[in-house]
Amino acid sequence: MAKWQPAHPASRVRDLVTIVGRSLPQSGSAVLAVSGGVDSMCLLDAAAAAGVARGCELVVATFDHASGAHSSRAAAFVAQAAAHYQLQVVIGSAGPVARNESAWRDVRWAFLRSVSERVRGPVLTAHNSDDQVETVLMRALRGAGARGLAGLRAPSPVRRPFLEVSRAELRAYADERAIEWIEDPTNRSLDYLRNRLRRDILPALLHARPALATELLELSERAATWRNDLAILVDSCLEHGVRCDSRKGRSLFVRITDLRELSFDALQVVWPELAGRIGVRLDRRGTVGAAELTNAGETGARLHLSGGWELSRSREWIELHPMSRASAEPIPASKLVPPMTWGEWRFATAEQSSEDKGTEANPWRATLPRDVELRIRAWRPGDRLRVRRGNQLARRKVKYFLSDARISGHIRAGWPVVLAGDEIVWIPGVRRSDAAAARSGGPVVTYVCDYLDRRP
């Protein structure tokens, strides 16, 4: 593996600034994740020089883990350093969360993502080649597959310019530039696996096998290549997409017919890649369950996953989304008085048009008598809608109309129906009742429904 090797001390500053500069956007903004440690302070120094040259606006983001007096001192130290470079700084805080590595990592990355979204720029971190060796070794000790063994080289929106720079090279850069940093006392604690591995396990393994670090880096590169090839294959062979909602987050949907072409073993490879598109990590149980739902699940089947996620199956799609609203309190029934919002549905009125002729021209519009009081509620098992069959009106179950409209099970649970008295006259987005026709010459109102969570 090629590593950055400075030809002589005078070139070290120039090369490190160049390396960081390649990771900065051509214009706009970037977020620097700075903890106050030596590696991130080198990132701050080099990025400040590169950012001026490229005209990139830098924002320093630091996180107070609320783990003691040191964490607040470190945040203040970073804020002072950012002021020295005349850069904006944003400080996040862990708040009342569990005091462990996993919880700290989750809230720290949530903070960095929020800053990235606000400034509309990528996050840069100071992870180096030694960090990559440690990460891959930890993943191997835990029995990780190819996805995990890619380590910090896995496809990610996060940019890591120092992945081919060693920790020793960063220390040399800091010495040459007289960069100050602050040591985190938790780095000496053997309560954390990474510290035990860094201080004891890895040195012992390297003593027995000097080439181990290089082998782990090569392994991670092959795993990253495999992940990239898999991502290309998924994009070219499977019809899928991501829906974003500012209130509920992201969900993924995949066409079932494409997945059914794959073997059970292949599904266990593909599903973690698909789930990763919306930041979901499938454990072993979730991976096997996703493959089983694909092969044997029926329409309406669901699978609860760890972390508050759920897989649900409709006639044509399998959807990965935040836990179903069906477990939440149902939305109370309400009188239909537009303009109004009922759950995820917005109702308004409109001028009558050619779209309103017939019952199926546009199921999101319904022209109904003005002198009838209407109510909205979630549909219930046993609900029926009257439709014309020849010269007769027959009642058909609402659930069949929802199924025909390919409305997946987790969304279907709270789908609205509009009633006149006890009679269902309209299933928004699906069908209007044939028994709801306005009397000839009578006053009417055209109602329009917009489903706020509708898939693009």
C-alpha positions as CSV (number, residue, x, y, z in Angstrom):
1,M,0.0,0.0,0.0
2,A,1.3,3.4,-0.9
3,K,1.9,5.7,2.0
4,W,2.7,9.4,2.1
5,Q,6.5,9.7,2.7
6,P,7.9,13.2,2.9
7,A,11.2,13.6,1.0
8,H,12.6,16.0,3.5
9,P,11.3,18.0,6.5
10,A,10.7,21.1,4.4
11,S,8.3,19.3,2.2
12,R,6.1,18.0,5.0
13,V,4.0,21.1,5.5
14,R,3.5,21.6,1.7
15,D,2.5,17.9,1.2
16,L,0.1,17.7,4.1
17,V,-1.7,20.9,3.1
18,T,-2.0,19.5,-0.5
19,I,-3.4,16.2,0.8
20,V,-6.1,18.0,2.8
21,G,-6.8,20.4,-0.1
22,R,-7.7,17.5,-2.4
23,S,-10.5,16.6,0.1
24,L,-12.0,20.1,0.2
25,P,-14.8,21.0,-2.2
26,Q,-14.0,23.4,-5.0
27,S,-16.4,25.9,-3.5
28,G,-18.9,26.2,-0.7
29,S,-18.3,24.9,2.8
30,A,-16.7,22.0,4.7
31,V,-17.0,20.8,8.3
32,L,-13.8,20.0,10.2
33,A,-14.4,17.4,13.0
34,V,-11.9,18.6,15.6
35,S,-11.5,17.0,19.1
36,G,-8.4,18.9,20.2
37,G,-6.1,15.8,19.9
38,V,-2.9,16.0,17.8
39,D,-4.4,14.4,14.7
40,S,-7.4,16.7,14.4
41,M,-5.3,19.8,15.3
42,C,-3.1,18.9,12.3
43,L,-6.3,18.7,10.2
44,L,-7.3,22.1,11.4
45,D,-4.0,23.7,10.6
46,A,-3.6,22.1,7.2
47,A,-7.2,22.7,6.2
48,A,-7.0,26.4,7.2
49,A,-4.1,26.8,4.8
50,A,-5.7,24.8,2.0
51,G,-9.1,26.4,2.5
52,V,-7.7,29.9,1.9
53,A,-6.1,28.7,-1.3
54,R,-9.3,27.1,-2.6
55,G,-11.7,29.7,-1.3
56,C,-13.6,27.1,0.8
57,E,-15.5,28.3,3.9
58,L,-14.5,26.1,6.8
59,V,-16.6,25.4,9.9
60,V,-15.0,23.7,12.9
61,A,-17.3,21.2,14.8
62,T,-16.2,19.9,18.2
63,F,-18.2,17.7,20.6
64,D,-18.3,17.8,24.4
65,H,-18.9,14.2,25.5
66,A,-19.9,15.4,28.9
67,S,-17.5,12.8,30.4
68,G,-15.9,15.1,32.9
69,A,-14.0,18.3,33.3
70,H,-11.6,17.4,30.5
71,S,-14.3,17.2,27.8
72,S,-15.4,20.8,28.5
73,R,-11.8,22.0,28.5
74,A,-11.2,20.3,25.2
75,A,-14.2,22.0,23.6
76,A,-13.0,25.4,24.9
77,F,-9.5,24.6,23.6
78,V,-10.9,23.9,20.1
79,A,-13.0,27.0,20.2
80,Q,-10.0,29.1,21.0
81,A,-7.9,27.5,18.3
82,A,-10.7,28.0,15.7
83,A,-10.7,31.7,16.7
84,H,-7.0,31.8,16.1
85,Y,-7.5,30.6,12.5
86,Q,-10.5,33.0,12.2
87,L,-12.9,30.1,11.6
88,Q,-16.5,29.6,12.8
89,V,-16.9,26.9,15.5
90,V,-19.9,24.9,16.5
91,I,-19.9,23.0,19.8
92,G,-22.2,20.0,20.4
93,S,-22.9,18.2,23.7
94,A,-23.7,14.6,24.6
95,G,-26.4,15.5,27.1
96,P,-27.9,12.8,29.3
97,V,-26.9,9.7,27.3
98,A,-25.4,6.4,28.4
99,R,-21.7,6.7,29.1
100,N,-20.2,4.2,26.7
101,E,-18.3,4.2,23.4
102,S,-21.3,3.3,21.3
103,A,-23.6,6.0,22.7
104,W,-20.9,8.7,22.4
105,R,-20.2,7.7,18.8
106,D,-23.9,7.8,17.8
107,V,-24.6,11.2,19.3
108,R,-21.3,12.6,18.0
109,W,-22.0,11.6,14.5
110,A,-25.6,12.8,14.7
111,F,-24.2,16.2,15.7
112,L,-21.6,16.2,12.8
113,R,-24.4,15.3,10.3
114,S,-26.6,18.1,11.6
115,V,-23.8,20.6,11.1
116,S,-23.0,19.2,7.7
117,E,-26.6,19.6,6.6
118,R,-26.8,23.1,8.0
119,V,-23.7,24.4,6.1
120,R,-24.3,22.1,3.1
121,G,-20.8,20.8,3.1
122,P,-18.9,17.5,3.7
123,V,-17.4,16.4,7.0
124,L,-13.6,15.9,7.2
125,T,-12.1,13.8,9.9
126,A,-8.5,13.2,10.9
127,H,-8.6,9.4,10.9
128,N,-5.2,8.1,9.8
129,S,-3.7,4.8,8.6
130,D,-3.0,3.6,12.2
131,D,-6.7,4.2,13.0
132,Q,-7.6,2.0,10.0
133,V,-5.3,-0.8,11.2
134,E,-6.9,-0.8,14.6
135,T,-10.5,-0.6,13.2
136,V,-10.0,-3.5,10.8
137,L,-8.4,-5.6,13.5
138,M,-11.3,-5.0,15.9
139,R,-13.7,-5.9,13.1
140,A,-11.8,-9.1,12.4
141,L,-11.8,-10.1,16.1
142,R,-15.6,-9.6,16.1
143,G,-16.0,-11.9,13.0
144,A,-17.0,-9.1,10.6
145,G,-17.6,-9.9,6.9
146,A,-16.4,-8.0,3.9
147,R,-18.6,-5.0,4.6
148,G,-17.1,-4.5,8.1
149,L,-13.5,-5.3,7.1
150,A,-13.5,-2.3,4.7
151,G,-13.3,-0.2,7.9
152,L,-12.8,3.5,7.4
153,R,-12.5,2.9,3.6
154,A,-16.1,1.9,3.3
155,P,-18.1,4.2,0.9
156,S,-19.2,7.2,2.9
157,P,-20.0,10.9,2.6
158,V,-17.3,11.6,5.2
159,R,-13.9,12.5,3.8
160,R,-10.8,11.2,5.5
161,P,-7.7,12.8,3.9
162,F,-5.2,11.2,6.3
163,L,-6.0,7.6,5.7
164,E,-2.6,7.1,4.0
165,V,-0.8,9.2,6.6
166,S,0.6,7.5,9.7
167,R,0.2,8.8,13.2
168,A,3.9,9.3,13.5
169,E,3.9,11.5,10.4
170,L,1.2,13.7,11.9
171,R,3.2,14.0,15.1
172,A,6.2,15.2,13.0
173,Y,4.0,17.7,11.2
174,A,2.7,19.0,14.6
175,D,6.3,19.4,15.9
176,E,7.4,21.2,12.8
177,R,4.5,23.6,12.9
178,A,4.6,24.0,16.7
179,I,0.9,23.0,16.9
180,E,-0.5,22.7,20.3
181,W,-3.0,19.9,21.2
182,I,-4.7,18.5,24.3
183,E,-4.4,14.9,25.4
184,D,-7.6,13.0,26.3
185,P,-7.1,11.1,29.5
186,T,-9.7,8.5,28.4
187,N,-7.1,7.4,25.8
188,R,-5.1,5.9,28.7
189,S,-8.1,4.0,30.1
190,L,-8.1,0.2,29.6
191,D,-11.9,0.2,30.0
192,Y,-12.1,0.8,26.2
193,L,-11.4,-2.0,23.7
194,R,-9.6,0.3,21.3
195,N,-7.2,1.5,24.0
196,R,-6.5,-2.1,25.1
197,L,-5.9,-3.1,21.4
198,R,-3.6,-0.1,20.8
199,R,-1.5,-0.5,23.9
200,D,-1.3,-4.3,24.4
201,I,-2.9,-6.5,21.7
202,L,-1.6,-4.9,18.5
203,P,2.0,-4.4,19.7
204,A,2.1,-8.1,20.7
205,L,0.7,-9.2,17.3
206,L,3.1,-7.0,15.4
207,H,6.0,-8.4,17.4
208,A,5.0,-11.9,16.3
209,R,4.1,-10.8,12.8
210,P,5.7,-7.6,11.6
211,A,3.8,-7.5,8.3
212,L,0.4,-7.6,10.0
213,A,-0.4,-3.9,9.7
214,T,0.3,-3.9,6.0
215,E,-1.8,-7.0,5.6
216,L,-4.7,-5.5,7.4
217,L,-4.5,-2.4,5.2
218,E,-4.4,-4.5,2.1
219,L,-7.4,-6.6,3.3
220,S,-9.4,-3.4,4.0
221,E,-8.7,-2.1,0.4
222,R,-9.9,-5.4,-1.1
223,A,-13.0,-5.3,1.1
224,A,-13.7,-1.7,0.1
225,T,-13.3,-2.6,-3.6
226,W,-15.8,-5.5,-3.0
227,R,-18.3,-3.1,-1.4
228,N,-18.0,-0.7,-4.2
229,D,-18.5,-3.4,-6.8
230,L,-21.5,-4.7,-4.9
231,A,-23.0,-1.1,-4.8
232,I,-22.6,-0.9,-8.6
233,L,-24.3,-4.3,-9.0
234,V,-27.2,-3.3,-6.8
235,D,-27.7,0.0,-8.6
236,S,-27.7,-1.7,-12.0
237,C,-29.8,-4.8,-11.2
238,L,-32.4,-3.8,-8.6
239,E,-35.1,-1.2,-8.9
240,H,-35.0,0.7,-5.6
241,G,-35.2,4.2,-4.2
242,V,-35.1,6.4,-1.1
243,R,-37.8,8.6,0.2
244,C,-36.8,11.5,2.5
245,D,-39.2,13.0,5.1
246,S,-38.1,15.9,7.3
247,R,-40.2,14.6,10.2
248,K,-39.7,10.9,10.1
249,G,-36.3,10.5,8.4
250,R,-35.5,8.2,5.4
251,S,-37.0,5.0,4.1
252,L,-36.0,2.6,1.4
253,F,-38.2,0.7,-1.0
254,V,-37.1,-2.2,-3.3
255,R,-39.1,-4.0,-6.0
256,I,-39.8,-7.6,-4.9
257,T,-39.6,-9.2,-8.4
258,D,-35.9,-8.1,-8.7
259,L,-35.1,-9.5,-5.3
260,R,-36.8,-12.8,-6.0
261,E,-34.3,-13.5,-8.7
262,L,-31.5,-13.8,-6.0
263,S,-30.6,-16.9,-4.0
264,F,-31.1,-16.9,-0.2
265,D,-27.3,-16.5,0.3
266,A,-27.2,-13.6,-2.2
267,L,-30.0,-11.9,-0.4
268,Q,-28.0,-12.0,2.8
269,V,-25.2,-10.1,1.0
270,V,-27.5,-7.6,-0.8
271,W,-29.8,-6.6,2.1
272,P,-27.0,-5.1,4.3
273,E,-25.9,-3.0,1.3
274,L,-29.5,-1.8,0.6
275,A,-30.1,-1.0,4.3
276,G,-26.8,0.9,4.4
277,R,-28.3,3.3,1.8
278,I,-30.3,4.9,4.6
279,G,-27.8,4.4,7.4
280,V,-29.3,1.2,8.8
281,R,-27.0,-1.5,10.1
282,L,-28.5,-5.0,9.9
283,D,-27.3,-7.5,12.4
284,R,-27.2,-11.2,11.7
285,R,-30.8,-11.7,12.8
286,G,-32.0,-8.8,10.7
287,T,-30.1,-9.9,7.6
288,V,-31.5,-13.5,7.8
289,G,-35.0,-12.1,8.5
290,A,-34.9,-9.8,5.5
291,A,-33.9,-12.7,3.2
292,E,-36.7,-14.8,4.7
293,L,-39.3,-12.0,4.2
294,T,-38.2,-11.7,0.6
295,N,-38.5,-15.3,-0.2
296,A,-41.5,-16.4,1.9
297,G,-43.3,-13.3,3.2
298,E,-46.8,-12.5,2.1
299,T,-48.3,-9.2,1.3
300,G,-48.7,-7.2,4.5
301,A,-45.9,-9.1,6.3
302,R,-43.7,-7.1,8.6
303,L,-40.3,-7.7,10.3
304,H,-39.2,-5.6,13.3
305,L,-35.5,-4.8,13.3
306,S,-33.2,-3.5,16.0
307,G,-32.9,0.3,16.3
308,G,-36.5,1.1,15.7
309,W,-36.7,0.0,12.1
310,E,-39.1,-2.2,10.3
311,L,-39.4,-4.1,7.0
312,S,-42.9,-4.3,5.4
313,R,-44.0,-6.0,2.3
314,S,-46.7,-4.9,-0.2
315,R,-47.7,-6.5,-3.4
316,E,-44.7,-5.0,-5.4
317,W,-42.3,-3.5,-2.9
318,I,-40.4,-4.3,0.3
319,E,-39.9,-1.2,2.3
320,L,-37.5,-0.4,5.1
321,H,-38.7,2.4,7.2
322,P,-38.9,3.7,10.8
323,M,-41.2,1.6,13.0
324,S,-44.8,1.5,11.9
325,R,-47.2,4.1,13.0
326,A,-49.7,1.3,13.7
327,S,-48.2,0.9,17.1
328,A,-48.8,4.5,17.9
329,E,-52.0,6.1,19.1
330,P,-54.5,6.2,16.2
331,I,-55.4,9.7,14.9
332,P,-58.8,10.7,16.2
333,A,-61.8,11.0,13.9
334,S,-62.4,14.6,12.8
335,K,-65.0,16.7,10.9
336,L,-63.9,17.5,7.4
337,V,-63.6,21.3,7.3
338,P,-61.0,22.3,4.7
339,P,-58.3,23.6,4.6
340,M,-57.1,21.2,7.2
341,T,-54.4,18.5,7.9
342,W,-55.3,15.1,9.3
343,G,-52.2,13.1,10.2
344,E,-50.2,12.8,7.0
345,W,-53.1,14.1,4.8
346,R,-53.9,17.6,3.8
347,F,-57.4,18.5,2.6
348,A,-58.5,21.5,0.6
349,T,-61.3,22.5,-1.8
350,A,-61.0,23.3,-5.4
351,E,-63.0,24.4,-8.4
352,Q,-64.8,21.5,-10.1
353,S,-63.1,20.4,-13.3
354,S,-63.1,17.7,-16.0
355,E,-60.9,15.7,-13.6
356,D,-63.9,15.3,-11.3
357,K,-66.0,13.4,-13.8
358,G,-66.4,9.8,-12.9
359,T,-65.1,8.0,-9.8
360,E,-61.6,6.9,-11.0
361,A,-60.3,9.9,-13.1
362,N,-58.4,11.3,-10.1
363,P,-58.8,9.5,-6.8
364,W,-57.2,12.4,-4.9
365,R,-60.3,14.5,-5.8
366,A,-63.9,13.9,-4.9
367,T,-67.0,16.0,-5.7
368,L,-69.6,15.5,-2.9
369,P,-72.9,17.2,-1.9
370,R,-72.4,20.4,0.0
371,D,-75.3,19.8,2.4
372,V,-73.8,16.6,3.9
373,E,-71.6,16.7,6.9
374,L,-68.4,14.7,6.4
375,R,-66.0,13.1,8.8
376,I,-62.5,11.6,8.5
377,R,-61.2,8.6,10.4
378,A,-58.8,5.7,9.8
379,W,-60.3,2.7,8.1
380,R,-61.2,-0.3,10.1
381,P,-61.4,-4.1,9.3
382,G,-64.8,-4.8,7.9
383,D,-65.3,-1.3,6.4
384,R,-66.9,-1.5,3.0
385,L,-67.4,0.9,0.1
386,R,-70.4,0.8,-2.3
387,V,-69.5,0.4,-6.0
388,R,-71.6,-0.1,-9.1
389,R,-71.7,-3.6,-10.7
390,G,-73.9,-3.4,-13.7
391,N,-77.2,-1.8,-12.6
392,Q,-76.6,-2.8,-8.9
393,L,-74.6,-1.2,-6.1
394,A,-72.5,-3.8,-4.2
395,R,-70.4,-3.4,-1.1
396,R,-66.7,-4.3,-1.3
397,K,-64.2,-4.3,1.6
398,V,-62.0,-1.3,1.9
399,K,-58.9,-3.4,2.4
400,Y,-59.3,-4.9,-1.1
401,F,-59.3,-1.4,-2.6
402,L,-56.2,-0.5,-0.6
403,S,-54.5,-3.7,-1.8
404,D,-55.5,-2.9,-5.4
405,A,-54.0,0.5,-5.1
406,R,-50.7,-1.1,-3.9
407,I,-50.7,0.7,-0.6
408,S,-48.2,-1.2,1.6
409,G,-49.2,-2.6,4.9
410,H,-47.5,-0.2,7.3
411,I,-49.0,2.8,5.6
412,R,-52.3,1.2,5.1
413,A,-52.9,0.8,8.9
414,G,-53.8,4.5,9.3
415,W,-55.2,5.3,5.8
416,P,-58.2,7.7,6.0
417,V,-61.7,7.2,4.8
418,V,-64.3,10.0,4.5
419,L,-67.8,9.3,5.8
420,A,-71.3,10.8,5.3
421,G,-73.1,9.6,8.4
422,D,-72.1,5.9,8.7
423,E,-71.5,5.6,4.9
424,I,-68.0,5.6,3.5
425,V,-68.1,7.9,0.5
426,W,-64.4,8.4,-0.4
427,I,-61.1,6.6,0.2
428,P,-58.6,9.5,-0.6
429,G,-56.1,8.5,-3.3
430,V,-58.0,5.3,-3.9
431,R,-61.7,5.6,-5.0
432,R,-64.9,7.5,-4.4
433,S,-68.1,5.6,-3.7
434,D,-70.6,5.2,-6.6
435,A,-73.3,5.9,-4.0
436,A,-71.9,9.4,-3.3
437,A,-73.0,11.0,-6.5
438,A,-74.4,14.6,-6.1
439,R,-78.0,15.1,-6.8
440,S,-78.6,16.6,-10.2
441,G,-78.5,20.4,-9.9
442,G,-77.7,20.2,-6.2
443,P,-74.9,22.2,-4.6
444,V,-71.5,20.4,-4.5
445,V,-68.0,20.8,-3.1
446,T,-64.8,19.4,-4.8
447,Y,-62.4,18.2,-2.1
448,V,-58.7,17.6,-2.9
449,C,-56.4,15.5,-0.7
450,D,-52.6,15.6,-0.7
451,Y,-50.7,12.7,1.0
452,L,-47.7,14.5,2.6
453,D,-45.7,11.3,2.7
454,R,-46.4,10.2,-0.8
455,R,-43.5,8.3,-2.5
456,P,-41.9,10.5,-5.2
